[in-house]
Amino acid sequence: MHLYGIAHCDTIKKARLWLTQHQQDYRFHDYKKEGVAVSLLSTWAEQTGWEKLLNRSGTTWRKLPEDIRAGITDPAAAFVLMAKHTSLIKRPVLVHRDRVIVGFDEAVYTALFLDQCRQT
């Protein structure tokens, strides 16, 4: 299992705490230190849609020039921009088995791991 995000993000901290408290092993990938490949964003978007991955509510998005924001109309443009400005990727992204979960919602995490317990 991989958890992707930015270490200082409050939502990441909540997700990491939840995973630790529920004894779930994971590898943390920090976008700021390790970057993120366009191909990985594309793979995630196959499940989530590219719009869900793009954080349009944060300060990084608001600070971009209007012409750049207006040019993000398709996945390719969004992925290139997200790879360049990793703060534009919604956080966290949890990849567990064949599932990609964007954002932290305790109920979603609980359901995911309850389903896992039922399948094993």
Order of alpha helices (4+ residues) and beta strands (2+ residues): beta-alpha-beta-alpha-alpha-alpha-alpha-alpha-alpha-beta-beta-alpha
